[in-house]
Amino acid sequence: MNSYSRSTWGVKALAAFIGLFLLVFLIVPVVKVTYVAFQDPNTGALTLINFVDFFNNSLFQESSLNSIYVAGMAVLLATIISIPLAYFTTRFNFGGAVLIQTLGIVPLIMPPFVGAVAMLLLFGENGSVNLLMDEWFGFTIPFMKGLNGVILVESIHYFPFILINLSAALLNIDSAMEESAQNLGASGTRLFRRIVFPLAMPGYVAGASLVFLKVFDDLGTPLLLNINNMLAPQAYLRISSIGISDPMGYVISVILVAFSLFSLWVSFLALKNKDYSTVQKGGGGLMRRDLRTWEKIGCYAVVILILLIVLSPHLGLALLSFGTIWSFSVLPDAFTFAHYENMFRAAGQYISNTLLYAGLAAIIDVILGTAIAYIVWRTGIRGRKWLDFVAMGAVAVPGVVLGIGYLRTFVEYNVPIVDKPLASWWVIIVIALAIRRLPYALRACVAALQQVNVMLEEAAETLGATKSRTVRRVVVPLMTGGILAGFVTSFATASVELSATIMLVSAESDAPLAYGIYEFMQSSAGRGPGAALGIVAVLIVSLATYISYRVIQRTEKQRSAGGIIVAGKTPVTAGATAGAATQ
Amino acid sequence: MKKSGIFRALPGAILALTVFSAPFQALAAEKLVIVTSYPPDTTVTVGKAFTKATGIKVEMLKKKTTAGIKYLQASAANNTSDMFWASAPDAFEVLKGDGLLQKYKVKVTGIPEKVGSFPINDPEGYYKGFAASGYGFMWNTRYLKAKKLPVPKTWADLAKAVYHGHVGMSAPSRSGTTHLTVETLLQGMGWEKGWDLMKGIAGNFKTVTARSFGVPDGVNSGQFGVGIVIDFFGLSSQASGFPVDFLYPKVTTLVPANIAIVKNAPNPKAAAAFIEYLLSAEGQEVLLDPKIRRLPVNPKTYAKAPKGFPNPFKDKSIGSAVKFDLKLSKGRYNIINSLFDVMITYRLDDLRAAAKAIQNAEAKAKGTAAMKMIAEAKALVAKVPIGASKASHKDFNKIFKKKRKKKSVKVTGRQAEFEQAWDTEIKANYAKAKALADKAASM
């Protein structure tokens, strides 16, 4: 069965190039930073004393527990939000499914710190909702109190990771599986539990582990909500307030990285030895059925409620951008367009920078992602798993740490033509974004590749296609949906990234949108224009997302219309999986 | 040999992308680069006025004061910044100590030597004051009305039980201006009394914000009622239309906000022009812009100020009560940051619980035994792990100063080790104080 693992020099050279890229821009900076964690601050000798200090400190113990709690709860809440949205839109003939899927991605494209500002105004202790509740019922709900606020904001922000991956997985499930299960007598929740959900598992686990890691590493939200006793804020506060050479910040970074790598490994183990690939692709996707009227009403009610919650940061931001003064009141005192006028005078550069940076980063990401996915899952190159592991490791590196690592590593390296240190050249921001967002694109590409059965490639090769032709004509086209999903996720999240860019922006003319919003938000008169800029950011990226969604749709249609004809189903696998449903 | 076309093209594609997209960005030629902690409201307004007057283009690099220091230190070997522009004079002292600033002699005349009791310019000539800043509190009028709270007048007012859960402040380790506020309190009232009051107020905190702007933001949006802030945050929020007001309490100091030229600045002439402009009559007037609202250092400019605008050159009660000692502040800078974080920022829940219990006991308790217990609980809360002399001790400070200049500098003890010991002590004290107060209340 090793016919497909014949490696060629081309693939090897490519693997080496990717390896070198990751080495220079991910491993070296992180190693430079983590080295300090093992250094005695006084003598410079190698030591474990910093870790002893860490584990003996009750504040750090508390921070660790809080981080785990918040990340776990955020995954739970994100799952509760995603499952109905993904299931309804892929399973039923549902008006506005496109809209729901698009709106479902919108939260990702707003920097979480901006979302937190809006959420405080709506759900805070003296926010709109609680002011009304207090007036009507005489009590308030602590939505945003302490860790609650972080959990709420994070799950609303990051649930699209689960939604995107879960929807993609559901769309890829062979309807034959479902038919077989139904023929064997399974229906309703049993069908969902035993057939649909297990088959969608790779997508769900990929999404859930991303959410867990992102929440675990996220800095902006807890900082803005003034929650200090979590690991990521502690790392940032130590490094930014005590100093770039305070060992504790680095120890926390190492622990963050180690913990994230560990949870990646766990999700990797969970997925191991399970073959989720689907042979049939042409007629893929769950069977869609029509809803009865009362079912429809129920579904709409659930979806509208979820969308209201999910879009509340946007609603709050819109109110803020049009409101004059919003202080201790349910709604702003009056409405105006002045903030938009103020904002447009200064924002052009931020917008073009963002499109440039995030676009380049996302292109780099999907190219690297597709290549790595192929090398890891379809070739026999030695150490290929490491490529995947290292690339995914980027998700475990907090943006601030990456930023500091870049500053430390590249400040002495002068770029020849522009004659500037690499650390203060704008390209470094693109590279940082690409590295930071590579895991998203990579997971999407891997998930897409995993769902392409290797038999299809074997069939193509049996029919005489060369390796490169197989990749070009069979593998990549079948992966299009996943690749585009990867591009959209990388682009959308890169355009709102703040934690690494805030360290690397060395001139205002290089600053991207998120940085601009952050700057605006640092003054009383800037809150409105900042919100207006946030709305513009959301509009731009949702437009881009919508266009790529349409592209995905079109390619899917073309393919089912007459693209690839594949060999018949394998009754054995289909029957066996469906049989599990009735056991 | 079979090669996949797409893979062969890949490295080239990436290279091409990076190279060809370079011309998108115009090279920043002959631009004055200023590292500043100020918001765009200040930087854009002043920058535009300056460009209009001189034709020199300005590039503002926004960093938090502490991050700005770190940025200049990190990039010193390959410096691309011309100026550093921020509030806290101690930040300039740090940079001066590291040899990162350039001396400059101002040509503009008419600026007095002192504002309040503080010299406006660095006596050694490395940095210049361009505006004065004082520290006080701002409050949200709607919030105070809705919660039926009185307007606070003094620092001690903020420690009163009515304000429990209504006060916000930033941490000195996060914000240079907040550091000055804490230092002012400690210098104005003495080490023990200062910390006692600081913790009394902190017991009423709703939150410790991670950014200094988090405080006016919280007051403006009504998340909490009263915020401890630098004057221009309050004055500019008010000027932007928020229902807020600002007051200088008696124990405050006026400290100049400064500007300096960075050593090896790429454009020293433009940098000099910026200083001259900022101190000129025209530049000083820009500070009165509603979005900025800083106290000019040129007394004549106040003639053009709006009604009710504080004038420290006339109203001698502002900022004269405390004579700020910059050397003392610099000598214990990191220790104050660390102590505040260990005792207040990271133990806020414990401190609040103890404060609530004490306030509760004070309202209820009768009898001398109970009063004695309350006093004991208060003393436990107020306790600081180290005394004033230790805090200023040179060798002890070295442990908290992370940047070793030479490998040969020997330091014994680690910051984490001390903080951990302090934390254990503080946590136990707060818990004990709470238990005592609860007991006193039930007597």
Interface residues (C-beta under 8 A of the other chain):
Chain A: T8 W9 G10 V11 L14 F17 P41 N42 G44 I49 N50 D53 F54 N56 N57 S58 L59 L120 L121 G124 E125 N126 L223 L224 N226 N228 N229 P233 L237 S240 S241 I242 G243 I244 S245 D246 P247 M248 T324 I325 W326 S327 F328 S329 A346 S352 L356 L360 I363 I364 I367 A371 L407 R408 V411 E412 N414 I417 V418 K420 P421 A423 S424 W426 V427 V430 T466 K467 S468 V471 R472 V476 V505 S506 A507 E508 S509 D510 E519 F520 M521 Q522 S523 S524 A525 G526 R527
Chain B: M1 K2 K3 S4 G5 I6 F7 R8 L10 P11 A13 I14 L17 T18 S21 A22 F24 Q25 A26 L27 A28 V33 P39 P40 D41 T42 V44 E59 M60 L61 K62 K64 T66 A67 K70 Q73 A74 S75 A77 N78 T80 N140 R142 Y143 A146 A171 S173 R174 T207 V208 T209 A210 R211 F213 G214 P216 D217 N220 S221 G222 Q223 F233 S236 S237 A239 S240 G241 F242 P243 V244 P290 K291 N334 N337 S338 T345 Y346 F400 K402 K403 R404 K407 K410 V411 T412 G413 R414 Q415 A416 E417 E419 Q420 D423 T424 K427
